[in-house]
Amino acid sequence: MASEVKRSRSTVAFTALILASVAALLANICLGSASIPLGEAFGALFGGDGEDSIVSSIIWEFRIPRALTALLAGAALAVAGLAMQTVFRNPLADPFVLGVNSGASLGVAIVLMVLAPTGVALTEGLHLSGHLLVVVGAAGGAACALGILLTLAQRVDVMSLLILGLMLSYGFGSIVSILMYYTMAERLQSFFNWSFGNFSAVTWSQLVVFAPTVLVGLGLMALLIKVLDAFLLGERYAKSMGVRVKQSRFAILGGASLLAGVVTGFCGPIGFLGIAAPHFCRFLFKTSQHRVLAPASMLVGGLLALLADLIAKAPGIEATLPLNAVTALFGAPVIMVALLKQRNLRKAFGG
């Protein structure tokens, strides 16, 4: 009886999340600096050649790619955060804690503050080639951090790896600070613009690369759901269940870092989503099973990303707010509540 009630509650929760995500997606398509009525939006999406070409251009060339990018990025960061919190048994763990974000920031800092001939001109002219240069820099920095971590993962325990990741993050951050100190103001502004985070820079041509990479990362994490369940009670328990702990940890770290790295490369460093979404799902579904939490985190992460981007666009206003400032507004309170309500890590992650 209790299992049936729990299953029914999960069904209702998933249905509500799906409906909320669809509503947020439609809101992102309709609202912005120029608001589009829902009827016109549907006409542009499913209508014929007689529809307003300007409305169709706004929707198809700008708003749909931006909304799809937000959905994929939010899902990727949420699943990556869920996996890292389980492996490290730490409510504040996410891929950025391991230095992936700092490594990507260093790569972009080198591109914008060292290699770019004129920082402002590069930022203003970020069409396909210009933006891909930033993506390559971010991916290279993230790959450097990931390579160091995956090498260390075979030699140290999980808590030592977390500390090493934090130290690696500080090290990359110090190099970025030195570059910022000696760079020109124009190039410094370019780096700041990237660091705010943005879903609008990804075009259809870039989605061809971004979307499959995110889906591959999500697929890899889906294959590791049973392994993540085994990690809930610690590495000793996982080993007693026949899990190859070091190899599994290597795969989880690789999948989570792939998801975080590609999102950071294309969208900039997006904070708080990877930490907040899994906590929200635990409160909503009252379970620690990853077969429930993984798809739920994908939905919640995508929903939160859409809502954050909708607020950042400030419908009816030309200016766009920094995305990271918006995610911090609802991400920080969720994390504070999670920390206040949990009594210990075993109850939070093994209960």
PEKA-V967628 format. One record per backbone hydrogen bond with DSSP energy under -1.0 kcal/mol. CO is the residue of the C=O (numbers start at 1). NH is the residue of the N-H. E is the energy in kcal/mol with one decimal. If there is no record, write none. Layout:
co/nh/e
CO/NH/E
CO/NH/E
This chain:
co/nh/e
1/5/-2.1
2/6/-2.4
3/7/-2.5
4/8/-2.4
5/9/-2.4
6/10/-2.1
7/11/-2.1
8/12/-2.2
9/13/-2.4
10/14/-2.8
11/15/-2.4
12/16/-2.4
13/17/-2.4
14/18/-2.4
15/19/-2.4
16/20/-2.5
17/21/-2.3
18/22/-2.3
19/23/-2.5
20/24/-2.5
21/25/-2.4
22/26/-2.4
23/27/-2.3
24/28/-2.1
25/29/-1.6
26/30/-2.2
27/31/-2.7
30/36/-3.1
32/316/-2.9
37/41/-2.3
38/42/-2.5
39/43/-2.1
40/44/-2.5
41/45/-2.1
42/46/-2.9
43/47/-2.2
48/51/-1.2
52/56/-2.4
53/57/-2.2
54/58/-2.5
55/59/-2.4
56/60/-2.9
57/61/-2.2
58/62/-1.2
58/63/-2.2
59/64/-2.8
62/66/-1.6
63/67/-2.6
64/68/-2.8
65/69/-2.2
66/70/-2.1
67/71/-2.4
68/72/-2.5
69/73/-2.9
70/74/-2.7
71/75/-2.3
72/76/-2.5
73/77/-2.5
74/78/-2.1
75/79/-2.3
76/80/-2.3
77/81/-2.4
78/82/-2.4
79/83/-2.3
80/84/-2.2
81/85/-2.4
82/86/-1.7
83/87/-2.4
84/88/-2.5
85/90/-1.0
90/93/-1.5
94/97/-1.5
95/100/-1.2
96/99/-1.7
99/103/-2.7
100/104/-2.3
101/105/-2.4
102/106/-2.2
103/107/-2.1
104/108/-2.3
105/109/-2.6
106/110/-2.2
107/111/-1.8
108/112/-3.1
109/113/-2.6
110/114/-1.4
110/115/-2.6
111/116/-1.7
118/122/-2.2
119/123/-2.4
120/124/-2.8
121/125/-1.6
123/126/-1.2
125/127/-2.7
127/131/-2.4
128/132/-2.2
129/133/-1.5
130/134/-1.3
131/135/-2.4
132/136/-2.9
133/137/-2.0
134/138/-2.7
135/139/-3.1
136/140/-2.6
137/141/-2.2
138/142/-2.7
139/143/-2.5
140/144/-2.0
141/145/-2.2
142/146/-2.8
143/147/-2.8
144/148/-1.9
145/149/-2.3
146/150/-3.1
147/151/-1.6
148/152/-2.1
149/153/-2.3
152/155/-2.0
152/156/-1.6
157/161/-2.0
158/162/-1.7
159/163/-1.9
160/164/-2.5
161/165/-2.4
162/166/-1.9
163/167/-2.3
164/168/-2.6
165/169/-2.1
166/170/-2.2
167/171/-2.3
168/172/-2.5
169/173/-2.4
170/174/-2.1
171/175/-1.6
172/176/-2.2
173/177/-2.2
174/178/-2.0
175/179/-2.3
176/180/-2.6
177/181/-2.0
178/182/-1.5
179/183/-1.0
184/188/-2.2
185/189/-2.1
186/190/-1.5
187/191/-1.8
188/192/-2.1
189/193/-2.3
190/194/-1.7
191/195/-2.3
192/196/-1.1
194/197/-1.5
196/324/-2.1
203/207/-2.2
204/208/-1.2
206/209/-1.1
206/210/-3.0
207/211/-2.2
209/213/-1.6
210/214/-2.2
211/215/-2.5
212/216/-2.4
213/217/-2.1
214/218/-2.6
215/219/-2.4
216/220/-2.2
217/221/-2.0
218/222/-2.0
219/223/-1.6
222/225/-1.2
224/228/-2.5
225/229/-2.0
226/230/-1.7
227/231/-1.5
231/234/-1.7
234/238/-2.0
235/239/-2.5
236/240/-2.1
237/241/-1.2
238/243/-2.3
239/242/-1.5
243/245/-1.3
244/248/-2.8
245/249/-3.0
246/250/-2.3
247/251/-2.2
248/252/-2.7
249/253/-2.8
250/254/-2.3
251/255/-2.7
252/256/-2.7
253/257/-2.4
254/258/-2.1
255/259/-2.1
256/260/-2.5
257/261/-2.9
258/262/-2.3
259/263/-1.7
260/264/-2.5
261/265/-2.4
262/266/-2.0
263/267/-3.0
264/268/-1.7
267/198/-2.8
272/276/-3.1
273/277/-2.0
275/279/-1.0
276/280/-2.3
277/281/-2.0
278/282/-2.1
279/283/-2.1
280/284/-2.2
281/285/-2.8
282/286/-1.6
289/292/-1.2
289/293/-2.6
290/294/-2.4
292/296/-1.8
293/297/-2.9
294/298/-1.9
295/299/-2.0
296/300/-2.9
297/301/-3.0
298/302/-2.2
299/303/-2.5
300/304/-3.0
301/305/-2.1
302/306/-2.2
303/307/-2.5
304/308/-2.7
305/309/-2.4
306/310/-2.2
307/311/-2.2
308/312/-2.5
309/313/-2.1
312/321/-2.9
314/317/-2.4
322/326/-1.3
323/327/-2.5
324/328/-1.7
326/330/-1.0
327/331/-2.3
328/332/-1.8
330/334/-1.1
331/335/-2.0
332/336/-2.3
333/337/-2.5
334/338/-2.3
335/339/-2.3
336/340/-2.0
337/341/-2.3
338/342/-1.8
344/348/-2.0
345/349/-2.5
346/350/-2.2
